[in-house]
Amino acid sequence: MNDTRDAIVAAKDLRVTYGDSEILHGVSFDVLRGETLVILGGSGSGKSTLLRTLVGLEKPGSGEIWVCGVNLARASNQETDDIRKRIGISFQSGALIGSMTVGDNVALPLREHTDLEDSTIEVMVRIKLEQVGLIQFQHYMPSELSGGMKKRAALARAMAMDPEILFFDEPSAGLDPITGAGIDNLILNLKKALSVTIVAVTHELASAFLIADRLVVLDRGHIVAIGPTGELRQSTHPRIRQFLDRVPDDDADDEVNHFQLFTEGASRLDRSR
């Protein structure tokens, strides 16, 4: 792995195919240790497939995906399992187990992957719930939580093993603006407190610009721009400005078309860096 910039995650010419359809078309980028990289894309852009590949839930058809020094494209099942113990994943829906309390959900990775005593696990669960502001809800069931609280509980579970990298799938999607902003600020505070690397996928501009150090813009399986948030926001490229300013295409009927604005020439932003 070419680690000249201390990349903790690196995709190299990554291609993923479902059936006869190629979803990711030669995707390449690095995630630097300690940064927050946000993968921004609309529906159908391939960002969920990319996230699943980054965490080892999908095998690429070709290319490489390096995480913590291991190429998951060629890793054994044991190597993949070992890497998963070093990362945390917070899914869009929370993916909490409905038959278990919030505390038991957070404790699950510790009980499955460590030999810690129950008393130690109990202390660690309380620490994680305290960090996300849910210490009073340890004994609640997921069905008793609001949408924002479920996201926080999922984040506490993702942090249970003190991961080196946290992956987020649409961290503030489906929440009202105030609750969503609270999740975004929680991510910022946790990054500062824990010095963890964060990779998040989202379609929400406000969330992306708030939490990201750098953005990867994905459109129909292609990376069309990579750069710091300030650089992307200040770009004068007409296609990028049209998307960022939410100016619809003449033929656009939905959000997917906003990302189609990038298809011609937007990659010049990356080449100019």
N, C-alpha and C positions, 0 to 999 in steps of 0.2 A: 504493500500500500504506500502510495506517495503521500507522506504525512508532513509535507514541508510547512503547512500552515496549522498544524495541530488539529487536523480534522478528526472528529470523533465519529462522524457518519460521512460516507461518501458514496454517491451513486455514479457509476461510470457506464455510459452508453446502455442504459437500462431499457429493456424492451419486455413488455408483458402482453401476452395474447390470451384471449378467451375464445375458444373455438377457432373460427376463421378470422376473427377481428383482433387487430393489434390495438391495444388500449394506450400503451405508453411507447413512444417512438424515439428511442435513443436518448433518454433523459440523463443528464449529468450535472451534478452539483455537489458541493461540500457543505457540511455543517461544522462550524468551528466550536471547539470545546468552550463552554460557558456562554454561548450566544443563544438568542431566541431567533430561530428561523421560521418564518410563516410561509406556507405554501398556499397561495391565493388562487382560487379558480372557481368558475361557475359550475352549475350542474352539467355533468357529462364531460368535464375537463380531464378527468382521470385522477383527481387528487385523492379520492378514497382508495383507489387501487394502489396508488403510490404509497400511501400510509401503510396499507396492509403488507406491501412488499418490504417496506423499511423495517417492519417489526417481525418479519419472518413468517407471516401468515399466507403469503403468496410466494411462489418461486418464479423468478423471471425466466422468460424464454431464452434470453441472452443478456450479456452484460454482467456487471458486478455491483454488489451492494455491501459495502464495508460498514460494520457497526462494532465499535470497540476493538478494532483490529482483526475481526473475523469476517471473511467473505461469506455472507449468508446464501449467496447463489450456489455455493459449492459445499456448504457446511453440512456435517452429519447432524442427525437428530439430536445427539447429545450436545454438540457444539451450539446448536440453535437454542436448546433448552437452557444452556449455561448463559447465553447472551440475554435471554428473556428475564433471567433473574437479576440482570443489571439495568433493566429498563422498566419504566412504568407506563401504562397506557390508560388514558381516560377516554372512554368511548362517548359518542354523541348522546346516546340515550342513558348513559350512566352504567347500563348493563349490571345493575345490582341484582343479587339473588333474592327474589321476593320472599322466600321462606325463611330468610335469615335476618337478624337484626342488623342495624347499621354497624354496630361494633363488631359483630361476627363477620360481616362482609369485609371490613378493614383487616380483621385478624386472619382471614382465609389464606392470603399468600404466606404469611409467617408460619401458619400451622402446616401448610403443604410443603414448604421449601426450607424450613429451618428446624433445628432441634431445641429451640428455646423453650423454657418452662412456661407454663400458662401464666404465672405471675408476671414474668417479664413481658410476655405478649400483651397482657392487659395494660401494663404501663405504656408500652409503645403505641397501642391503639388509642389511648387517651391523649398521648402527645400529638398524634396525627390528627385526631378530631379537634383538638385545641387549635392546631395550626389553621384549620379551615373554618373555625367558628361553629363547630357542631358538637362540642363536648356535652351539652345538655341532651343531645338526641341519640346517645350511644345505644339505648335500649329500644328505640323506635324501630318500626318496620318500614321498609322503603315506601310502601303504599301510604304511609302517614306523612311523607315528606313532600314539599313543594318541588317544582321543577329545578329551581336554583339550588335547593338543598340536596337534591339527588346528584347534581353535578359536583357539589362540594364533597359529598360522601364518596363519589367515584374518584375524586382527586385524592382524598385521604387514603383510599385503598391503593391507588397508583403509587403513592409515596411510601407505602408500608415497608418496602424492602430497602429504603434509602437509595433509590436508583441514581445512576449517573446521567441518564437521559429520561426526560418525560415527554411522551407523545400525546398530543391532544387531537381528537377528532371533533371539529366544530365546537369549541369550548363554550361559546355563548349563544349558539343557535337555539331557536325555539323559546328564548326567554324574552321578557319585556326589557326595554332599554336600560332601566335602572338596575335590574337584577343582572343583566348581561354585563353591564359595566362593572358591577361588583365582582363578577367572576374574573374579568380581565384584570382588575386591580389586585385580586388575590394572586393571580399568576405572577404579576410583577413583583409583589411582595415576597412570594415564596422563592422566586429566582434570586432575589437579593439576599434573602436569609440563608438559602441552601446552596447557592453557587452551582445550580444544576443547569445542564443544557436542555433546551426546550425546542421541540419541533411540533408545530401546530398546523393543521389544515383548516381552512375556513373560506367561506364566500363573502364574509362580512368585512367591508372596507374599514369601518370604524374600529373594530376589534383588531384587525391586522395592523393598522397604523399605530395603535396604542401599545401593543405588546411586542412588536417585532423589532429586532436590530437590523435584519435584512429580510427582503421579500423575494420569493420565487413565484413568478406569475406563470400559471399553467393553463394552456388552452388546447383542448382536443388532443391531449397526449403529448404536446410539445411545450418545452420551456421557451417562453417568448421574452422574458426579462428577468434579470437577477440583479439586485442591488440594494443598497441601504434605503430605508424608508424615505429619508429626505431627498435622495437622488430621484427616486421614482415619483415622489409627489411633485417635484419641481420640473419634471421633464416637460419639454415643449413639443414633444412628438405628437402630432395631431391625433393619432389613434389612441395613444395612452391618455391624452387629455380628455378625449371623448368618453372613455370608460370611467376615468376617475371623477369627472364632473357629472357623470350619470346622464349624459346626453344620448338619447336613444338613436339607433340607426333608423333610417326611413322604413325599413322592412322588419324592424325588431318587434316581436310580440311578447318576449319573455326574457328572463334574466340570462338565459344561455347566450342570447345574441350580444349581450354586452361584452362577453369575453371573445366573441368572434371578431370584435373590432381590432384585436391584436394581430390578426393573422398575416398582415402584410407589413413587414419592415420593423416590427417592434423589437426584434432581437438586436437592432442597432444600439439600443440602450446598453446592452451588455457588452457589445464590441467596443463601445466608446470609453469603457471604464479603464 
